[in-house]
Amino acid sequence: MTSPILEYADKVWRGTVSADEVPLSALRAHGAQEVAYGVAMWPAFGNVYAIRGDEGLALFDTGNAVDAPAMFKAIRSWCDQPVKYAIFSHGHLDHVAGTEAFDEENGPRPIVVAQEGIAKRFARYGRTAGYNSVIDQRQFGFIRMTWPTSYRLPDLTYQNRMNLSLGDVTFQLRHARGETDDATWAFLPERGVLLTGDLFVWVAPSAGGPQKVQRYPDEWAVALRKMATMNAEILLPGHGLPIVGAERVRQALVDTADYLDSLVEQTLDLMNAGARLDEILHVVKPPAELADRVYLKAYYDEPEFIVRNIWRLHGGWHDGNPAHLKPAPDAVFAKAVAEMAAGAASVAGRAVAAAAEGDLRLACQLVELAAQADPDDHKVHEIRARVYALRVQQETGALARGIFAWAAAESRSKITGLDILDVYNEVAGGQMWWIPGSTR
C-alpha cells in the first residue's frame, strides 16, 4: 500500500493539490512512514529521514527542536535499532536540533557526520546569536526567540566526499555549496534514493536570503546536475514531499539548475556590460516556463534577491551608484528631502498618493524617508504602517512578507503601545485595521 506521504507527493507534482494544502500535521499523525525500502520519513519543517541497514540505523538530518520529542517517538515506533550515524545535511537549526534523545539512549551515542565547514558555522552562530534572534523575530514573528549558542558538534567530518556503510546500505556523501557552504547530499545506490537536504525544497532555491550570509547559485546548479546523473528513483528533499520516478527526479533537478544558471548568466552579462545593480534588479527574470513549475514558485525566496546575491558574490557590496559608496546617514538624507518637500508630512502624503496609484515600491521608499526625517510623528507612522501592511498583501514570497510585516508592526506598535509581536502577527495574518471588520 502506498503511504499517505507518497500519495500526496504525486498529487502535488501533478498540481491537483498545492503544496500549502498538504496537511502535514495529519501526515505526522501516521508516524514515520516508509517511502522506500528501509527508508522512513518524518515530515516536518526540516524533514527527518531514517534509513535501516544490517548494521543499525542512520538518520539524515534530525529536524528542529520543537518537533524533536514527537520525531523521536515516531522514529522509535518505526525501528528500534541503535542509531549508528546521524548525518547533518547542513548546519541550519531546523536540520540539526533533534539528536539529544538519541544521544541519551543506552549504548554508544550516534556518530554525527557533517561536512567540515559546519563547525565554523556553529561558531559564527555563537558570535551572532543576538543578530540571528532579531532577524528571526522580524522574519517569522517568533515569540521572544533566543538563538542558541551551543550545538551538537560532529564526531566525524569530511571535506569533499565520504562513504559510510550500514552493511547492506552505502551512503555516498558529497559536499556542495548552495544555500550554505557546508551542504551535504547523499546517494544510496542500493536503494536508488537521493537525499538532497536543502539543495532541493519544492520552491525557488533559497539563493537570495536578504538577511543571511552569502549563497552560491553557480555551484548550487553544478551540484544539482551532478545529482541528476545518479539516476535516482526517489528524491527526498530537505523540505516538502518526495519525488518518485527517475524521470521526475531528473526533471526537477535539471529544471532547478537551469533556473539558477539563467539568473547567473543574465546577471553576469549585464555586469560585464557595466550596468548598475539597480538596472539589473529590474531586468533579470527567470525563464517563464521554469518559474511556473510547481516546484519553482517564489513562495519563499525570490529571483530579485538571488540577483543581489549573484552581484555580491561576483562584484562585491557596492551597487555601482557612486553616491552610495560613502553616503550621508539615512536620517540626514531624509531630513534634506523633507525640507525640500515642505516637511516629513508632505513626503508621507506623496507616499499615500503612490500607494493609491498602485506603486507600493515607491510608496515604501517615500514613507521610509518621512519616518526617518521625523521619527516621532505619529501620523507619519500611521501612514508607514498602512503602506507596509498593503505591501504584505501584495507580496507572495515569505521572506519579503516577513520583513514588510515587521516594518508595519514597528510603526503600529509605536503609535498604539501594543506589543510589536502581537501587531506583527495581525499584519502577517492580513489585518487592515483602518477598514472596520477587515482581516484582508
C-alpha positions in Angstrom: 0.0 0.0 0.0 1.3 3.5 -0.9 1.9 5.7 2.1 -0.2 8.9 2.6 3.0 10.9 2.1 3.7 9.4 -1.4 0.0 9.8 -2.3 0.2 13.5 -1.6 3.6 13.8 -3.2 2.1 12.6 -6.5 -0.9 15.0 -6.2 1.4 17.9 -5.6 3.6 17.0 -8.6 0.5 16.8 -10.8 -0.9 20.0 -9.5 -4.1 18.6 -8.2 -3.1 19.7 -4.7 -1.0 22.7 -3.9 1.9 22.4 -1.6 0.4 24.6 1.1 -2.7 22.4 1.1 -0.8 19.3 2.2 -1.9 18.5 5.8 1.5 18.0 7.4 0.0 17.6 10.9 -2.3 14.9 9.6 0.6 13.2 7.9 2.7 13.2 11.0 -0.2 11.5 12.8 0.7 8.4 10.8 4.2 8.5 12.4 7.4 7.9 10.4 6.2 6.5 7.0 8.3 4.2 4.8 8.8 5.9 1.5 11.3 3.5 0.0 12.6 0.1 1.1 14.1 0.5 4.6 13.7 4.3 4.4 11.2 6.2 6.6 10.3 9.9 6.5 9.2 12.2 9.3 7.7 15.2 7.5 8.3 18.5 9.3 9.8 21.9 9.0 13.1 20.3 8.3 12.4 16.7 7.2 14.0 13.8 9.1 14.8 10.5 7.3 15.7 7.2 8.9 17.5 4.5 7.0 17.6 0.9 8.2 20.5 -1.4 7.5 22.1 -4.6 8.6 24.4 -2.7 11.0 21.9 -0.4 12.5 20.0 2.8 11.8 21.1 6.1 10.2 19.4 9.5 10.4 19.7 12.0 7.6 19.0 15.3 9.5 17.4 15.4 12.9 15.0 18.2 12.5 14.0 21.2 14.7 14.0 21.4 18.5 10.2 21.9 18.7 9.3 18.7 16.9 12.2 16.7 18.4 10.2 14.7 21.0 7.5 13.7 18.6 10.1 12.9 15.9 12.0 10.7 18.3 8.8 8.8 19.3 7.8 8.3 15.6 11.3 7.0 14.6 11.4 4.7 17.5 7.9 3.4 16.7 9.2 2.5 13.2 12.5 1.0 14.2 14.3 0.2 17.5 17.8 -0.5 16.0 20.6 1.6 17.5 21.4 4.7 15.6 24.9 4.4 14.2 25.1 7.6 12.2 23.3 11.0 12.3 24.2 12.9 9.2 23.6 16.6 9.0 22.8 17.9 5.5 23.9 21.4 6.7 24.0 23.5 9.8 20.7 25.3 9.8 18.8 24.9 13.1 15.8 23.2 11.6 18.0 20.3 10.5 20.4 19.7 13.4 18.4 20.1 16.7 16.9 16.6 17.3 19.8 14.5 18.3 19.5 14.8 22.1 17.0 12.0 22.8 19.1 9.6 20.6 22.3 10.6 22.4 20.7 9.8 25.7 19.8 6.2 24.8 21.7 3.3 26.2 24.8 2.2 24.3 27.2 4.2 22.1 25.7 7.5 21.1 25.2 8.2 17.4 28.2 9.3 15.3 27.3 12.7 14.0 28.7 13.2 10.5 28.9 16.5 8.6 30.9 18.5 6.1 33.9 20.1 7.9 32.5 23.6 7.5 29.7 23.0 9.9 31.9 23.7 13.0 32.7 27.2 11.7 29.0 27.8 11.1 28.2 26.9 14.7 31.0 29.1 15.9 29.6 32.0 13.8 26.1 31.4 15.2 27.5 31.7 18.7 29.1 35.1 17.8 25.9 36.4 16.1 23.3 34.9 18.3 21.7 38.3 19.1 21.5 39.3 15.4 20.0 35.9 14.4 17.4 36.3 17.2 16.5 39.7 15.9 16.1 38.6 12.2 14.1 35.5 13.1 11.7 37.6 15.1 11.5 40.1 12.2 11.1 37.3 9.6 8.9 34.8 11.3 7.4 36.6 14.3 8.9 34.1 16.7 7.9 35.0 20.2 10.9 36.2 22.2 13.2 33.7 20.5 16.7 33.4 21.9 19.1 32.0 19.3 21.1 29.1 20.8 24.8 29.4 21.4 25.7 25.7 21.9 25.3 22.9 19.3 25.8 19.2 18.9 29.2 19.1 17.2 30.0 16.5 14.6 32.1 13.5 15.6 33.3 12.8 12.1 33.8 15.3 9.3 34.9 15.2 5.7 36.0 17.7 3.1 34.6 16.7 -0.4 33.3 13.2 -0.2 32.9 10.3 2.1 31.3 6.8 2.0 29.6 5.3 5.0 28.1 1.8 5.3 25.3 0.1 7.3 26.3 -3.2 5.7 23.7 -3.6 3.0 23.3 0.2 2.6 26.0 2.6 1.3 25.9 6.4 1.9 27.8 8.3 -0.8 28.2 11.7 0.9 29.1 14.6 -1.3 29.8 18.2 -0.4 28.3 21.2 -2.3 28.0 24.9 -1.8 24.5 26.2 -2.4 22.2 27.7 0.2 25.1 27.1 2.6 28.8 26.5 2.3 28.6 23.3 4.4 26.0 21.3 2.5 25.9 17.5 2.2 23.8 15.5 -0.2 23.7 11.7 -0.2 23.0 8.9 -2.6 22.1 5.4 -1.5 22.9 3.3 -4.6 21.4 0.0 -3.3 18.1 1.8 -2.7 18.1 4.3 -5.6 17.5 7.1 -3.0 18.8 10.6 -3.3 18.8 12.8 -0.1 19.2 16.4 -1.1 19.0 18.4 2.1 18.0 22.0 1.3 19.6 21.8 -2.2 16.0 21.0 -3.3 13.0 22.2 -1.3 10.0 22.4 -3.6 10.2 26.2 -4.1 12.5 28.5 -5.9 16.0 28.0 -4.5 16.8 30.0 -1.4 19.8 31.6 -3.0 18.9 35.1 -2.1 18.4 35.3 1.7 18.4 39.1 2.2 19.2 38.8 5.9 21.6 35.9 5.6 25.2 35.3 4.6 26.5 34.6 1.1 24.8 31.9 -1.1 26.4 30.2 -4.1 24.0 29.8 -7.0 26.7 28.9 -9.5 28.0 25.9 -7.6 24.4 25.0 -6.5 23.5 24.4 -10.1 26.6 22.3 -10.6 25.6 20.1 -7.6 22.1 19.7 -8.9 23.4 18.5 -12.3 25.7 16.0 -10.6 22.7 14.7 -8.6 20.8 14.3 -11.8 23.4 11.8 -13.1 22.7 9.5 -10.2 19.5 8.3 -11.9 17.8 8.1 -8.5 14.3 6.5 -8.3 13.3 8.7 -5.4 14.3 12.2 -4.3 13.9 13.0 -0.6 14.1 16.8 0.0 15.0 18.9 3.0 11.5 20.4 2.9 8.4 19.2 1.2 7.4 15.8 -0.2 9.3 13.1 -2.0 9.6 13.0 -5.8 9.1 9.4 -7.1 10.3 8.1 -10.5 13.7 8.6 -12.2 12.2 10.9 -14.9 10.5 13.2 -12.5 13.6 13.3 -10.3 15.9 14.3 -13.2 13.4 16.9 -14.4 13.2 18.6 -11.0 16.9 18.7 -10.6 17.8 19.9 -14.1 15.0 22.5 -14.1 16.2 23.9 -10.8 19.8 24.1 -12.2 18.6 25.8 -15.4 16.6 28.3 -13.3 19.7 29.2 -11.3 22.0 29.2 -14.3 19.7 31.6 -16.2 19.7 34.1 -13.3 23.5 33.9 -13.0 24.2 34.3 -16.7 21.8 37.2 -17.2 23.3 39.0 -14.2 26.9 38.5 -15.3 26.1 39.6 -18.8 24.8 42.9 -17.5 27.6 43.3 -15.0 30.1 42.7 -17.8 28.3 45.4 -19.8 28.8 47.9 -17.0 25.2 48.0 -15.7 24.5 49.1 -12.2 22.7 46.8 -9.7 19.6 48.9 -9.8 19.2 48.3 -13.5 20.0 44.6 -13.2 17.4 44.0 -10.5 14.6 45.2 -12.6 15.6 43.5 -15.8 16.7 39.9 -14.9 13.9 37.4 -14.7 13.9 33.6 -14.6 12.6 31.8 -17.7 8.8 31.9 -17.5 8.3 28.2 -18.2 10.6 27.4 -15.3 9.2 30.0 -12.9 5.8 28.3 -13.5 6.9 24.9 -12.4 5.1 23.7 -9.3 8.4 23.2 -7.5 10.0 26.5 -8.5 7.3 29.0 -7.3 8.8 32.0 -5.5 6.9 31.4 -2.3 9.9 31.9 0.0 13.0 33.4 -1.7 12.7 35.4 -4.9 14.7 35.9 -8.1 15.3 39.6 -7.2 17.0 38.5 -4.0 19.0 35.9 -5.8 20.3 38.5 -8.3 21.5 40.6 -5.4 23.5 37.6 -4.1 25.0 36.9 -7.5 26.1 40.6 -7.6 27.6 40.3 -4.1 29.4 37.0 -4.9 30.9 38.3 -8.2 31.0 42.1 -7.7 31.2 43.0 -4.0 28.8 45.1 -2.0 28.9 48.4 -3.9 26.0 48.7 -6.3 27.6 50.9 -8.9 26.0 54.1 -7.8 28.9 56.4 -6.6 26.6 58.3 -4.2 26.0 55.0 -2.4 29.7 54.4 -1.8 30.0 56.8 1.2 26.5 58.2 1.7 25.2 60.5 4.4 23.4 58.8 7.2 19.8 57.8 6.3 18.3 60.3 8.7 20.3 63.2 7.4 19.4 62.5 3.8 15.7 62.0 4.8 15.6 65.4 6.5 17.1 67.1 3.5 14.5 65.6 1.3 11.7 66.5 3.7 13.0 70.1 3.8 12.7 70.3 0.0 9.2 68.8 0.2 7.9 71.1 2.9 8.3 68.5 5.7 8.0 64.9 6.5 4.2 65.0 6.4 4.4 66.2 2.8 6.7 63.2 1.9 4.3 60.9 3.7 1.4 62.4 1.7 3.2 61.6 -1.5 3.7 58.1 -0.3 -0.1 57.8 0.1 -0.6 59.0 -3.4 1.9 56.5 -4.7 0.1 53.7 -2.9 -3.2 54.9 -4.3 -1.7 54.6 -7.7 -0.6 51.1 -7.0 3.1 51.8 -6.8 3.9 50.3 -3.4 7.6 50.1 -4.1 7.8 53.9 -4.4 5.3 54.4 -1.5 7.6 52.4 0.8 10.7 54.3 -0.2 8.9 57.7 0.4 7.3 56.8 3.7 10.6 55.4 5.0 12.2 58.8 4.2 9.3 60.5 6.0 9.7 58.4 9.1 13.5 58.8 9.2 13.1 62.6 8.8 10.6 62.8 11.7 10.7 59.6 13.7 8.3 61.0 16.4 5.4 62.0 14.1 2.6 59.5 14.8 0.7 60.5 11.7 3.7 59.6 9.6 4.0 56.3 11.4 0.3 55.5 10.8 0.9 56.0 7.1 4.0 53.9 7.3 2.2 51.1 9.0 -0.6 51.2 6.4 1.7 51.3 3.4 3.8 48.3 4.6 0.6 46.4 5.6 -0.6 46.9 2.0 2.8 45.7 0.8 2.4 42.5 2.8 -0.9 41.8 0.9 0.9 42.3 -2.4 3.9 40.0 -1.8 3.9 36.2 -2.4 7.4 35.4 -1.0 7.6 34.7 2.7 10.9 36.5 3.1 9.6 39.7 1.8 6.3 39.4 3.6 8.1 38.9 6.9 10.3 42.0 6.6 7.4 44.2 5.4 5.1 42.9 8.2 7.8 43.8 10.8 8.1 47.3 9.4 4.4 47.8 9.6 4.4 46.4 13.2 7.2 48.8 14.2 5.1 51.8 13.4 1.8 50.4 14.5 3.3 49.4 17.9 4.9 52.8 18.3 1.7 54.8 18.0 -0.6 52.3 19.8 1.7 50.9 22.5 0.6 47.4 21.5 3.2 44.6 21.7 5.1 44.5 18.5 4.9 40.7 18.1 1.1 40.8 18.5 0.9 43.5 15.9 3.3 41.6 13.6 1.1 38.5 13.7 -2.0 40.6 12.9 -0.4 42.2 10.0 1.1 39.0 8.7 -2.4 37.5 9.0 -3.8 40.1 6.7 -5.4 42.6 9.1 -6.1 46.1 7.8 -7.1 47.9 11.0 -8.2 51.0 9.2 -11.0 49.2 7.5 -13.6 48.1 10.1 -14.1 44.4 10.2 -11.4 43.7 7.7 -9.0 40.7 8.0 -7.7 41.0 4.5 
